[in-house]
Amino acid sequence: MIPFSEIQDAFLFVSSAEYGMNSAILCKDTGKIFYRSEDGVIDRIDEEEFDGDEFIEIPHKNDLDLDMKLVFEFVELHMADRFARVQQIFSDRGAYRRFKDLLSQNGLLQKWYDFENQREEEALRKWCLENGIESNSS
């Protein structure tokens, strides 16, 4: 059984950079996670070595399809009167910064972070179940 906190840490590492820049591979048999970054090698990952059913790549947050879906779910729940404004914000570059500015102005920034963390954890736990990864709650 793999501690869920280790899977979460790997997920955060993978998601902390642009898609494809960081990766983490979990060995389901041993629970060991191997990390790699395009910016610098953390653990050497030989792709051929990780061929097989016992190895699985930890997803990036984009793989869990949470970005825009999450934003608009939050807006509907907590600031439905600003839905059109948020849609406008996301029509240009720098949207997340402006979205977080709007949240801050409305006293909702911490609520957003809590909501985002909860939904990411739920999606990651679901991913574990779908991929036969047994993890404990810690």
C-alpha positions in Angstrom: 0.0 0.0 0.0 1.4 3.4 -1.0 0.8 6.4 1.2 -1.5 8.8 -0.7 0.6 11.7 0.5 3.5 10.4 -1.6 1.2 10.2 -4.7 0.0 13.7 -4.0 3.6 14.9 -3.7 4.4 13.4 -7.1 1.3 14.9 -8.6 2.2 18.3 -7.3 5.8 17.9 -8.7 4.5 16.9 -12.1 1.9 19.7 -12.1 4.3 22.4 -10.8 5.7 23.0 -14.3 4.3 23.2 -17.8 2.9 20.0 -19.2 5.6 17.5 -20.0 8.4 19.4 -18.2 8.3 17.2 -15.0 7.4 13.5 -14.8 7.0 10.9 -12.1 6.7 7.2 -12.6 5.3 4.9 -9.9 6.3 1.3 -9.5 3.0 -0.3 -8.3 4.9 -3.3 -7.0 7.4 -1.5 -4.7 5.6 1.9 -4.2 8.8 3.7 -5.3 8.3 6.9 -7.3 11.0 8.0 -9.8 11.2 11.7 -10.7 12.5 13.5 -13.7 12.6 17.1 -14.7 13.6 18.7 -18.0 15.3 21.4 -16.1 17.6 18.9 -14.3 17.7 15.2 -13.6 16.4 14.3 -10.2 16.4 10.5 -10.8 17.5 9.1 -14.0 14.5 7.5 -15.8 15.3 5.1 -18.6 12.0 4.8 -20.4 12.8 1.2 -21.5 13.3 0.2 -17.9 9.8 1.3 -17.1 8.0 -0.7 -19.7 5.4 -3.0 -18.1 2.1 -3.1 -16.2 3.8 -2.5 -12.8 4.8 1.1 -13.8 2.5 4.0 -14.3 3.1 7.7 -15.0 1.6 10.1 -12.4 -0.8 12.4 -14.2 -0.4 16.2 -14.6 -3.3 18.3 -13.5 -4.2 18.8 -17.1 -4.6 15.0 -17.5 -7.4 15.2 -14.9 -9.3 17.8 -16.9 -9.7 20.2 -14.0 -8.7 23.6 -15.3 -11.6 25.5 -16.8 -14.2 23.1 -15.5 -13.0 23.8 -11.9 -13.0 27.6 -12.4 -16.5 27.7 -13.7 -17.8 25.2 -11.1 -16.4 27.5 -8.4 -17.8 30.6 -10.0 -21.3 29.1 -10.2 -21.2 28.1 -6.5 -19.7 31.2 -5.0 -20.1 34.2 -7.4 -22.7 33.3 -10.0 -23.4 37.0 -10.5 -19.8 37.4 -11.9 -20.0 34.5 -14.4 -19.9 36.7 -17.5 -17.0 38.7 -16.0 -15.0 35.5 -15.4 -15.8 34.3 -19.0 -14.4 37.6 -20.2 -11.3 37.3 -18.1 -10.6 33.8 -19.6 -10.8 35.1 -23.1 -7.3 36.8 -22.8 -3.8 35.9 -21.7 -2.9 36.2 -18.0 -6.4 35.0 -17.1 -5.5 33.1 -13.9 -3.7 36.1 -12.5 -6.7 38.3 -13.2 -9.1 35.7 -11.9 -7.2 35.5 -8.6 -7.2 39.3 -8.4 -11.0 39.2 -8.7 -11.2 36.5 -6.1 -9.0 38.5 -3.8 -11.1 41.6 -4.3 -14.2 39.6 -3.3 -12.5 37.8 -0.3 -12.7 34.4 -2.0 -9.1 33.6 -2.7 -8.6 31.2 0.2 -11.9 29.6 -0.5 -10.7 29.1 -4.1 -7.5 27.4 -3.0 -9.4 25.1 -0.6 -11.9 24.2 -3.3 -9.1 23.6 -5.9 -7.2 21.4 -3.5 -10.3 19.4 -2.6 -11.3 18.8 -6.2 -7.7 17.8 -7.2 -7.5 15.3 -4.3 -10.9 13.8 -5.3 -9.7 13.5 -8.9 -6.4 12.0 -7.9 -8.0 9.4 -5.6 -10.4 8.5 -8.5 -7.4 8.1 -10.8 -5.7 5.8 -8.2 -8.8 3.6 -8.1 -9.1 3.5 -11.9 -5.5 2.4 -12.2 -5.6 -0.2 -9.5 -3.3 1.8 -7.1 -4.0 1.0 -3.5 -3.1 3.9 -1.3 -3.8 4.7 2.3 -5.4 7.9 3.5 -2.2 9.5 4.8 
